[in-house]
Amino acid sequence: MKKTTLDLYFLLPVKNFIEKKTSVGILLVFSAILAMIVANSPLAEGYHSFWKQYIYIGFEDFQIKKNLLHWINDGLMSMFFFLVGLELKRELMHGELASFKKAMLPVAAAIGGMVFPALIFFYLNQGTEAVSGWGIPMATDIAFALGILYLLGDKVPLSLKVFLTAIAIVDDLGAVMVIAFFYTSDISVNSLALGAFFLLILLTANYMGIRNTLFYAIMGIGGLWLAILLSGVHATIAAVLAAFTIPTLTKINTPLFLRKVRLLSLKIKRQRMQLKGRKDADEKMASTMEKFSMLTEDATPPLQRLEHALHPFVSFVILPIFAFANAGVTLDAESFQFFTSPVTLGVIFGLLFGKIIGVLLFTKIMVMLKICNLPEGIEFKHVFGVGFLAAIGFTMSLFITDLAFTDETYDVQSKMGILTASLIAGLLGYFYLKLIGNKTLEKDKAAADSELTEN
């Protein structure tokens, strides 16, 4: 097929960028840097006031009033948490968390990576109002962490990528539970009961075999999400709950799908021969060709369809907007004094030391007690490197900061700690894993050369 100028110079480059595993991390870094540049330029005042503009949704006495930053963090980020919920359900049903024994190691590593950072932050901030931020250094940014691993290519084993993915997903679940139980405002029992009613509708629909994604969208957003938003529980919890109601079963199984595809292919070949030479051949065959997409849809679980459809939008639109809106910290002469504040130090030490100690120690305990084995190709030196990458808290840490603090000073101190720790952790993790990866490749090459010499 002939490619147009639009294809060559815009659509194909964009498609290639989106398909790269490292693209999300690159775009997040760019968004954060751009936010910092704008927040420290003559546009700073406009930047900060822009996110404080209020938007009203509703009519007469029934209105939801939030500023733009809250709509991003409560609304747009609900789609991010919905995607997290879909990924978590898939892993629990068919992935690395499906087997109890396989799940134990990443679950233990993730728990260690959440407990130690929280304890460090709590220790440094106990007795102050800032102690409410203990959940900030618990989080891991899966996009950044995996982006760095994919940058390393074959220098790290594939099993390490799987291990880190499982840790990050469990970590996300832990963050969601922390938000649900500890970062909520006054709860409206009536709204919560209404949310439970809509959740029951969604679960019943799943049980009955309803696979229409539009139905789940209407009930999930117009019902469950709105009710939870009004209840005082953070709305992102509704997104995760809704994700768990999405069906994972297909309408037709693989053998039946393959039989129908073969029959349809034969039908198309016969139809093509009959219509050969006719100008309306493509138009006549269109309805038959459309049946292919219908068959594919019947053979694909709604959960997988939604995950694939949402991933580009969440990764390349929602997360960059979130990063640009939340990472802009205006620095002045006094800002660098924040590096001596308990909040900034609690976040930095919690992420850098708490994550590494927690992930490595809990993994070591599970292996020493012979409850689990390290995945094939992974040694403890790799786990140490994973600890660095798990210390990149960017997205989730910024998100929890917005929930934990109302004091703007604490908010700025926390964000400085997050950006600093995430930058250090990312660089150290990358260069450390690259170093041990190069040594492993050299060792394997030397062993191969020795074997050839002997032969």
Secondary structure in CASP SS format (residue, H / E / C, confidence):
PFRMAT SS
TARGET T0000
AUTHOR 0000-0000-0000
METHOD secondary structure of the structure
MODEL  1
M C 1.00
K C 1.00
K C 1.00
T C 1.00
T H 1.00
L H 1.00
D H 1.00
L H 1.00
Y H 1.00
F H 1.00
L H 1.00
L H 1.00
P H 1.00
V H 1.00
K H 1.00
N H 1.00
F H 1.00
I H 1.00
E H 1.00
K C 1.00
K C 1.00
T C 1.00
S H 1.00
V H 1.00
G H 1.00
I H 1.00
L H 1.00
L H 1.00
V H 1.00
F H 1.00
S H 1.00
A H 1.00
I H 1.00
L H 1.00
A H 1.00
M H 1.00
I H 1.00
V H 1.00
A H 1.00
N C 1.00
S C 1.00
P C 1.00
L C 1.00
A H 1.00
E H 1.00
G H 1.00
Y H 1.00
H H 1.00
S H 1.00
F H 1.00
W H 1.00
K C 1.00
Q C 1.00
Y E 1.00
I E 1.00
Y E 1.00
I E 1.00
G E 1.00
F E 1.00
E C 1.00
D C 1.00
F E 1.00
Q E 1.00
I E 1.00
K E 1.00
K E 1.00
N E 1.00
L H 1.00
L H 1.00
H H 1.00
W H 1.00
I H 1.00
N H 1.00
D H 1.00
G H 1.00
L H 1.00
M H 1.00
S H 1.00
M H 1.00
F H 1.00
F H 1.00
F H 1.00
L H 1.00
V H 1.00
G H 1.00
L H 1.00
E H 1.00
L H 1.00
K H 1.00
R H 1.00
E H 1.00
L H 1.00
M H 1.00
H H 1.00
G C 1.00
E C 1.00
L C 1.00
A C 1.00
S C 1.00
F H 1.00
K H 1.00
K H 1.00
A H 1.00
M H 1.00
L H 1.00
P H 1.00
V H 1.00
A H 1.00
A H 1.00
A H 1.00
I H 1.00
G H 1.00
G H 1.00
M H 1.00
V H 1.00
F H 1.00
P H 1.00
A H 1.00
L H 1.00
I H 1.00
F H 1.00
F H 1.00
Y H 1.00
L H 1.00
N H 1.00
Q C 1.00
G C 1.00
T C 1.00
E H 1.00
A H 1.00
V H 1.00
S H 1.00
G H 1.00
W H 1.00
G H 1.00
I H 1.00
P H 1.00
M H 1.00
A C 1.00
T C 1.00
D C 1.00
I H 1.00
A H 1.00
F H 1.00
A H 1.00
L H 1.00
G H 1.00
I H 1.00
L H 1.00
Y H 1.00
L H 1.00
L C 1.00
G H 1.00
D H 1.00
K H 1.00
V C 1.00
P C 1.00
L H 1.00
S H 1.00
L H 1.00
K H 1.00
V H 1.00
F H 1.00
L H 1.00
T H 1.00
A H 1.00
I H 1.00
A H 1.00
I H 1.00
V H 1.00
D H 1.00
D H 1.00
L H 1.00
G H 1.00
A H 1.00
V H 1.00
M H 1.00
V H 1.00
I H 1.00
A H 1.00
F H 1.00
F H 1.00
Y C 1.00
T C 1.00
S C 1.00
D C 1.00
I C 1.00
S C 1.00
V H 1.00
N H 1.00
S H 1.00
L H 1.00
A H 1.00
L H 1.00
G H 1.00
A H 1.00
F H 1.00
F H 1.00
L H 1.00
L H 1.00
I H 1.00
L H 1.00
L H 1.00
T H 1.00
A H 1.00
N H 1.00
Y H 1.00
M H 1.00
G C 1.00
I C 1.00
R C 1.00
N C 1.00
T H 1.00
L H 1.00
F H 1.00
Y H 1.00
A H 1.00
I H 1.00
M H 1.00
G H 1.00
I H 1.00
G H 1.00
G H 1.00
L H 1.00
W H 1.00
L H 1.00
A H 1.00
I H 1.00
L H 1.00
L H 1.00
S H 1.00
G C 1.00
V C 1.00
H C 1.00
A H 1.00
T H 1.00
I H 1.00
A H 1.00
A H 1.00
V H 1.00
L H 1.00
A H 1.00
A H 1.00
F C 1.00
T C 1.00
I C 1.00
P C 1.00
T C 1.00
L C 1.00
T C 1.00
K C 1.00
I C 1.00
N C 1.00
T H 1.00
P H 1.00
L H 1.00
F H 1.00
L H 1.00
R H 1.00
K H 1.00
V H 1.00
R H 1.00
L H 1.00
L H 1.00
S H 1.00
L H 1.00
K H 1.00
I H 1.00
K H 1.00
R H 1.00
Q H 1.00
R H 1.00
M H 1.00
Q H 1.00
L C 1.00
K C 1.00
G C 1.00
R C 1.00
K C 1.00
D C 1.00
A H 1.00
D H 1.00
E H 1.00
K H 1.00
M H 1.00
A H 1.00
S H 1.00
T H 1.00
M H 1.00
E H 1.00
K H 1.00
F H 1.00
S H 1.00
M H 1.00
L H 1.00
T H 1.00
E H 1.00
D H 1.00
A C 1.00
T C 1.00
P C 1.00
P H 1.00
L H 1.00
Q H 1.00
R H 1.00
L H 1.00
E H 1.00
H H 1.00
A H 1.00
L H 1.00
H H 1.00
P H 1.00
F H 1.00
V H 1.00
S H 1.00
F H 1.00
V H 1.00
I H 1.00
L H 1.00
P H 1.00
I H 1.00
F H 1.00
A H 1.00
F H 1.00
A H 1.00
N H 1.00
A C 1.00
G C 1.00
V C 1.00
T C 1.00
L C 1.00
D C 1.00
A C 1.00
E C 1.00
S H 1.00
F H 1.00
Q H 1.00
F H 1.00
F H 1.00
T H 1.00
S C 1.00
P H 1.00
V H 1.00
T H 1.00
L H 1.00
G H 1.00
V H 1.00
I H 1.00
F H 1.00
G H 1.00
L H 1.00
L H 1.00
F H 1.00
G H 1.00
K H 1.00
I H 1.00
I H 1.00
G H 1.00
V H 1.00
L H 1.00
L H 1.00
F H 1.00
T H 1.00
K H 1.00
I H 1.00
M H 1.00
V H 1.00
M H 1.00
L C 1.00
K C 1.00
I C 1.00
C C 1.00
N C 1.00
L C 1.00
P C 1.00
E C 1.00
G C 1.00
I C 1.00
E C 1.00
F H 1.00
K H 1.00
H H 1.00
V H 1.00
F H 1.00
G H 1.00
V H 1.00
G H 1.00
F H 1.00
L H 1.00
A H 1.00
A C 1.00
I C 1.00
G C 1.00
F H 1.00
T H 1.00
M H 1.00
S H 1.00
L H 1.00
F H 1.00
I H 1.00
T H 1.00
D H 1.00
L H 1.00
A H 1.00
F C 1.00
T C 1.00
D C 1.00
E H 1.00
T H 1.00
Y H 1.00
D H 1.00
V H 1.00
Q H 1.00
S H 1.00
K H 1.00
M H 1.00
G H 1.00
I H 1.00
L H 1.00
T H 1.00
A H 1.00
S H 1.00
L H 1.00
I H 1.00
A H 1.00
G H 1.00
L H 1.00
L H 1.00
G H 1.00
Y H 1.00
F H 1.00
Y H 1.00
L H 1.00
K H 1.00
L H 1.00
I H 1.00
G H 1.00
N H 1.00
K H 1.00
T H 1.00
L H 1.00
E H 1.00
K H 1.00
D H 1.00
K H 1.00
A H 1.00
A H 1.00
A H 1.00
D H 1.00
S H 1.00
E H 1.00
L H 1.00
T H 1.00
E H 1.00
N C 1.00
END
